[in-house]
Amino acid sequence: MLQIVSAEELSNKADRQYLQSTYDYYDRGSIFFETKDGNLVSAATLKTGFIIAVNPSLLVDVESVFKEISSIVPIDYDEFFAKATKKSDPYEEIAKRVPLDKAETIQALKIPGVSVYKERWRFYPGNNMAAQTLGLVAYSGEDLAGRYGLERYYNEILNRNNDSVYVNFFAEIFSNISETLSGEVNRGGDIVTSIEPSVQGFLEQALSKINETWDSNVTGGIIMDPMTGAIIAIGLAPSFDLNDFKSEDVSIFSHDLVENVYEMGSIIKPLTIAAGLDSGAITSDSMYYDAGFVTLNGKTFSNFDGKARGTVSMQQVLSQSLNTGVAHVVQKMGKKNFAEYMFNFGLGAETGIDLPNETHGLVENLKSPRDIEYATASFGQGIALTPIQTVRALATLGNGGKLVNPHIATRIIHKIGGSKKITPGVEVEVLKKETSEEISRMLVKVVDEALLGGTVKMERFSIAAKTGTAQIANTRDGGYYDDRFLHSFFGYFPAFNPRFIVFIYSVNPKGARYASETLTYPFIDITKFLINYYQIPPDR
């Protein structure tokens, strides 16, 4: 058994038996995507090549050595001579990541003072696919480790520190060490994720197109199973190449979907209506008088167009996206009751997603003594949330009222054999099932009748969705910009037993005022792709 378990490691050591013992042979666990059919697709792995090194003290004719090697692999003349003439240095690398065929050709020359050594390095087959989510491996000083994304979050599992994995394993089997140690012994291994590569690729293409078409600062998206919290796809535009991540702006490496907060605007309105329904303060047929504006604590806010509708129903509050309507719901509920629902939706709290640097939202306005802060929060202004926090809250509307735990990794495949399922945590009920069904019915009506005049309705599929357009806060001078907006869109389908929830947002798109203009068709394209790809049967 020892021979089987250690075979790969012993083989690697044999490949490098002539190399200096101070040179560590790089080893690290893999990260996998998983297709809808359960097949694993490599997302982060190791690539093998060879190092060409010289011992200057053994080189007889430096010029001829250069000619022979440069005829096989490209090397810089001046750099080679600078290294090859260091007679006091027994080891100088002159070429790295050399393919096997070229390495074998150089080895066959048997040039005195020239050696070939095997090497491995981190490689991402998808290049820029899920770049911010996968993260990268890089040096900090002399320490090579995961620095962003899953590479960092699961670094202790992915990092294979030579023989310790075998010691821990056999100690656990042949002694009572597992009973006396606090916490689980880190066996190390590979990470399998819930990211479906074809869905991830389609989402990223859609996000890139949005970002380019509207010249946005950043555009992001999440496709999640609302029943379990499993992330099927998650991406950002612009992105970067994981195999060539030189960038002057390191902020591109960070994950905007979990690290930054935004005032989300009108996509928060369905949460407000759901809270009103669940508390019994309103029904979908409840009416109110819309004067077009409301003044509270000396502050006045209006509907997006400043117009009054007169007496309208709660359905029209969603269909016409009326700020005054959701403020009316807060008044009927009471601000403390409203705030409690918002906190129960997880607003302001970290989701616990398995990515580093997750930040909590900014929801202090939900603790204000004034009415105005609660009113503006009801339509998504004055509170700032991360995108992942937002999609988690919105999933409760369609999944029967459960607050699920977003997660990306699904299991660990241990290097020494066996696997372990990663459990994301306990779900919490925040809405009654009946409330979930009623708000879903209302949101389906938004799509069927109101969204772009009902022109994107799918006759055989029920889709529950809502757009959001929020002013962007001016952090320097206070207040809000008049010409900068956050556009957002969420939807889930089939509406009454949803397979997916899709969330898209775009920061400061140019040339369009409302999210319905920029994000409706991308959402519909993604929806149609998922319906076809997963062969989801019609529900109406």
Secondary structure, 3 states (H helix, E strand, C coil): CHHHHHHHHHHHHHHCCCCCCCCCCCCECCEEEECCCCCEEEEEEEEEEEEEEECHHHCCCHHHHHHHHHCCCCCCHHHHHHHHCCCCCCCEEEEEEECHHHHHHHHHHCCCCEEEEEEEEEECCCCCCCHHHHCCEEEECCEEEECCHHHHHCHHHHECCCCHHHHHHHHHHHCCHHHHCCCCCCCCEEEEECCCHHHHHHHHHHHHHHHHHCCCCEEEEEEECCCCCEEEEEEEECCCCCCCCCCCCHHHHCCHHHHCCECCHHHHHHHHHHHHHHHCCCCCCCEEEECCEEEECCEEEECCCCCCCEEEEHHHHHHCCCHHHHHHHHHHHCHHHHHHHHHHCCCCCCCCCCCCCCCCCECHHHHCCCHHHHHHHHCCCCCEECHHHHHHHHHCCCCCCEECCCECEEEEEECCCCEEECCCCCCEECCCHHHHHHHHHHHHHHHHHHHHHHCCCCCCCCCEEEEEEEEEECCCCCCEEEEEEEEEEEEEECCCCCCEEEEEEEECCCCCCCHHHHCHHHHHHHHHHHHHHCCCCCCC
